[in-house]
Amino acid sequence: MGGAVSAGEDNDDLIDNLKEAQYIRSERVEQAFRAIDRGDYYLDGYRDTAYKDLAWKHGNIHLSAPCIYSEVMEALMLQQGLSFLNLGSGTGYLSTMVGLIIGPFGVNHGVELHKDVVEYARERLDDFVKTSDSFDRFELCEPQFVVGNCLDISSDSHQYDRIYCGAGVQKAHENYMKIMLKVGGILVMPVEDQLTQITRTGQSSWESKNILPVSFTPLVQQSRPDAIKRDTVDLPPVSVRSLQDLSRIYVRRTLRFLTNEESRCRGLPAHKPPQKRKRRRCRQRCINTYVFVGNQLIPQPVESEEDECIEEELKDKEEEKEKEEEDATETLKAEEPQVNLLRDRILSLPLPESLKTYLLYYREK
């Protein structure tokens, strides 16, 4: 499913389209979408389709349409410190966006059936942490992925505040999914061709709300002889962070705050917003026509397109203006290269190189 919004030329253009179509409605969801380039989760040679509102599949690797992910992110109503379980975590694209919102003191787990996809997701996560400047603008709860069938999760596993299932759930498995949810928690999953938001209101009570019609591949049910015991999936343990890790989080948080405050004092934005493209508008003119209502002839305005020659002239002028804006933007970028302020601040500290490297998460960039 997809194609609900116009195709974008890059990630920011795609997000603009999703906002305009009201799929992205909150600032925190918008920030998460802008921080992670969807194209980075595509294989080489397929990136030209990354910013279309369409699902993509290559072998076992699969990405849902952007409009689906945005509705899921909004429906989950994410907050800092929550625990999240992604059933059918795939490339890790959604899990990483969730991690930017729930922050370092949340829990972020994913279960994926295919081992090669889990390896791919870990590679994409590692690339984001080590190479993306967006990583330094957030405090990430890094996803942990395990291989297994999400229908075989151990019965004594802990419960979660938020759960998403990225495959079609049959009615027979609906209660199985609900039991993994904490009271007050939210579960989002496709049920009978409807993306559904389920809120657990009590020990044995839930409220359901249909979000939009969807078409998902159903959950894979492994068929094995009864004599063969199926392997259970053990989710990662929820553990307390080490003192060393907590120190890194708080040092980086303090430096990020001080750097942003200094930028504001100098009248500079901490992070430049992406350049917005002006959308071409189709000018229309009003003409009068007449319609019969009963036995009366009534004048009525009707919208029609401008004459073809005027339309072409306007189009040429707008294209020329857009080209000038793009050239000006490129010149500005060349004169004012993007700077990772947090990274520069850490590198300027009078600290041993090994400690700087640790504070930078051993980043390559």
N, C-alpha and C positions, 0 to 999 in steps of 0.2 A: 504494500500500500504506500501511497505517497502522491506527489504531484499536486499537493494542495496549494503550494505557494510558488512564486516565480523562481526560476533558476538564478543562482548568484554567480558572480565571477570569482569571488573568494569567500573566505569564512565570514568576514564582517558583513559582506553583502548578503549572504545567506541569513545571518542573524537579523539584519534589517528587515528582510522579507518576512521572517517568522514573527517578528514584532508587529509588523504592519497587518499581518493576517490574524493577530491576537492569539497565536500559539504560545508565544513567550509574553508573559504578563507581569512578571516581577523582576526587580532589579538584580536580585541575587542569582536568579536563574540565567538572566542575560549575561552577567559577568562570567559565570561558569562556562557558558557556551562560547563566549568570545575568547576566553583564556586557552581553550583547547581547539586546535585546528582540526576539523573533521578530516581534512585531506591527509593528515599524518597517519591515519588509521587505514588508509588504502594501500594496496600493493602498488609498486612502481608500474607505470603504464596504465593505471586506471584512475589516477587522481583527477583527470579532466571531468569526471562525472561526480566528484565528491560534493559539489555545492549545488547539486540538483536535489529537489525534495523527493528523492526516490530511495528505496532500499537497494542494497548492493550485496551480492553473494558471489564468492569465488571459492569453490571447494567447501571446506567446513567453515571458512571465515564469512561472517555475516554481519551487516549493519542495517538496522531498521531505518526507515525514512526519518529525516530531521523533525518533521511535524509530530511523529509518534514520540520521539525522545523528549521533545519540549513539553508535550502534554503529560508525559510520565513524570518529568521533573517537577512540573507545577502541581500535579496531583499528589505527589509524595509529601509536599509541605515540609521540606527539609529545614532543620535547624542545627546549630552547632551542638556537638556532643552526643548526637543520636547514634544508634547502632543500625547498620544497613546490611541487608542480605540480597544479593543479586543472583537469582536462579536462572542459569543460562547466560553467564556473564560475558561470553563471547570475547570480543577484542579488548574489553575493558574501557571502552570509550565512555559509556554511561557511568561506570563505577568511579572513574577518575573525576568526572564532573561532580558527582555526588561528594567525593572526598574533599573537593575544594570548599563545599558549603558546610559539611559537618565538622571540618577542622581536625586538628591533631589528637583531640581527646574523644573522638568518636570511634566507632568500630565499622570496618568496611570489608566485608567478605563476599566472595563470589564462588559459585559452583558452575563448572563447565564440563560438558560430556566429553569433549575431544581434547586429547593431550596436546596436539599440535596448536590448537587455538589458545590454550592456556600459555604455552611458550610464547606465542605471538603477542598475547596480551602483556606478558611480563616484559618483553622487548619494547613494546610501545610505551609502557609506564616508565621504564628505565630511560628511554630517549627523552620523555617529557621532563623528568627530574633533572637530567644532566644537561639538556640543551635548550630548553624553553625559558625565555625570560619571564613568561607568565608565572612560572613556578615560584619565583621570588616575590610575587605580589600577593600570594595566598599562603595559608598554613594548611598543608595537605594531609588528609588522613589517607595514607597510601593503601590501596586495595590489596588484599591477600586472596589469591586464587587457588582453588583446589580442583583436581580432576575427579569427576564422578557424575553419576546420574542423580539429579536433584530429587527424584522419587525414592531414593535409597538413603536419605539422610538419617543418621542415627537418632533413635527415638528419645535419647536423653540429651539431645543438643539444646543449647540455650535459645531463648527467644529474642526477637529483634523488634526495634521500634518501627522500622520501615523495611518492607520487602517488595521487590519487583520480580516478576517472572516474565521472561522474554520469549515464552512459547505458549501456544494455545493450551489452556487447562480444561480438561474434561470435567464434567460435573462430579464424576466419581472421585476426583482428586481435590475438589475445592476445599473440603474440610481439612484435608491433610495440610494444605497451605495455610489455612487460617490458624491452626494450632500453633504454628511457629511464631505467631504474632503476639506481642505483649498487649496487655489491656491498655487502650488508648492509642495503640499503634495503627499504622496504615499499610494496607497491602494493595498493590496495583498489579493487575494481571488481565490477560485476555480470556474471557469466558463466553463461549457460544457467540463468537464473532463480535464481541463488545469489549472494548477496553474498560475495565471496571475498577472503581476505587472502593475498597472495603475497609471500614473502620471498626476495630474491635472495641465495643462499648462496655463489655463486662466479661466475666469468665465464660459465659455461654451465649453472648449476644453480640451481633454484628449489624452494621448498617452498610448498605450497598448503594452505589451510584454509578450509572453508566456514563462514560466520558465521551466516547465516539466509536463508531463502527470500525472494525479492523479485520484483517485476515492474517493470522499467524499459523506457522507450521505447528502441529500439535506436539506435545511432549513425547519424547521417545520412551516407550515402555519395553523394557528388556524381557524377552520371553526365554525362560530357562526351565528345565525340568524341576519339579518340586524337590527332587532328591539333592539338587545342587543348591547350596546355600549362597544367596546373593551377597556380595560385598557391600557393607554399609559405608556411607560417606561420613567421615569425621570432619566436622568444621574446625577451622583454626581456633585455638583457645583464646579467650579474652584475658589478656595479661596486663599488669601494671607496667607502664613505661619505666625504663631504667633512669637513674639519676642523670647519667650522661646525656641521654636523649632529651630529657626534660630541660636540661641546661641549654642545649642547642636551640630548642624551641623558644625559650624565653629570651635568650640572647638575640636571636634573629628577630623576634617580635619587637624587642626594644629598639634595635637598630633600624628596623623598618619604620617604626613610629617616628623616631628622631629624624630620619632622612626625609620622610614625607613632610614633617613639620618645617624643616629647614627650607624645603622646596616651596612651601606655601608662603613662608616669610619673605622669600625672594620674589614672590609673585609668579612662580612657575608651578604648573600643575604637576602633582607627583607622578602621574602617568598620563601621557597624551591620549585623548580619546581618538578612536580611529576616524580617518577622513570619511565623511558622509558623501555619498554620491547623490547628485540631484537627479531625480527621476524625470524622464521626459513626459510632459503632459500633452495630451491630444486636445488641441483647442477645438471648441465647438461654437457654433453660432445658432441663434434662435430665429426660426422662421415661423410664420403664421400659416396655419392651415385651418380647414373648417370640417367639423364633424356634425352628423345628424343625430340629435337626441330627440326621439319621438318625431315630431314634425317640425322641429326648430333647427336652424342652422347656426351653430355656435362656433366662434373663433377659438382656436386652441394652439398654444405654442408647442412646437415640436423641436427637439434637439437634433441637429444634423451636422456632419463633419464639414469643415471648411473646404472650399474649392481645392482641387488637387494641386494647382500651381502654388497657392498660398501655403498649403501644408508642406510641400517640398521645400519651399523657401525657409519656413520656420525650422524644419528638420535640419537643414544645412547650417543654419545659424546656431542651433542648439548643439550640434555636433562640434562645430568650431569652438564654441564656448567651453564644452566639456574637455576638448583637447587642450585648450589653454589652461584650464584648471589642473588637468593631469600633469602638464609640463611644469606648472608652478609648484605642484606638490612634489614632483620628483626632484626639482631644484632645491626645495626646502629640505627634503630628506638628505640630499647630498651635502648641504651646508650644515645641517644639524643632525648628525647621526644619533640613532637611539642609544641611550646609555642605560645600563643596568645599575641604578644608583645603589641598591643594597650590596651588590657584588663589589662595586668600587669601594664602598664604605668598609666592608670586611677586609679587603686587601690592603687598605690604608692603616689598619689597626696595628699597634706595636705588639704583635703576637707571633709565636713560632709558626713556621710555615705549615707544619702538620696540623695545628689547631685551626688555622685559616682554611685549610683543605677540608677539615671536618665540618666547619661551620658552613662551607659551601656545598656540602653533600657530595664532595668529591666530583664536582661538576667539571665537564670538559670545556665549557664555554665561559 
